[in-house]
Amino acid sequence: MVTAIIMLSVEKKYINQVAEKLASIEGLSEVYSVSGSYDITAIARVQTNDQLSELVTQHLAQIDNILKTETMLAFRAYSKHDLEGMFSVGV
């Protein structure tokens, strides 16, 4: 499984419309409006790097009003549960 975090800058008046379009794309499991340097964050979960490439370069490229994207690959997931286990003393 390939997981990626995709950060998107969007024309401000179209944030909701773009987020709704993103949420309908297969392979994007979560879409959030966020504060900070970007307007939207999407979590992609696909089987292969080729599927991720297609998702970003074909599907996202079809959506109007996206100004810029930055895609980060996730190497490993750490949940709160995993972190608690790392620091426990066997209890």
PEJO-V628676 format. One record per residue. N is the residue number from 0. PSI is psi in whole degrees, -180 to 180 (none if undefined). Layout:
# PEJO-V628676
{{N	PSI} {N	PSI}}
This chain:
# PEJO-V628676
{{0	132} {1	126} {2	134} {3	150} {4	123} {5	119} {6	134} {7	134} {8	132} {9	148} {10	128} {11	-42} {12	-4} {13	10} {14	-49} {15	-43} {16	-44} {17	-43} {18	-41} {19	-40} {20	-43} {21	-42} {22	-22} {23	-3} {24	127} {25	134} {26	-21} {27	111} {28	-27} {29	144} {30	129} {31	140} {32	139} {33	163} {34	164} {35	-152} {36	-23} {37	165} {38	-32} {39	142} {40	133} {41	142} {42	121} {43	134} {44	108} {45	170} {46	-34} {47	163} {48	-35} {49	-40} {50	-38} {51	-44} {52	-44} {53	-43} {54	-48} {55	-47} {56	-20} {57	-55} {58	-49} {59	-34} {60	-20} {61	-13} {62	123} {63	156} {64	7} {65	122} {66	-36} {67	147} {68	156} {69	125} {70	128} {71	128} {72	138} {73	130} {74	-41} {75	145} {76	137} {77	116} {78	166} {79	-40} {80	-45} {81	-42} {82	-38} {83	-40} {84	-35} {85	-33} {86	1} {87	160} {88	33} {89	13} {90	none}}
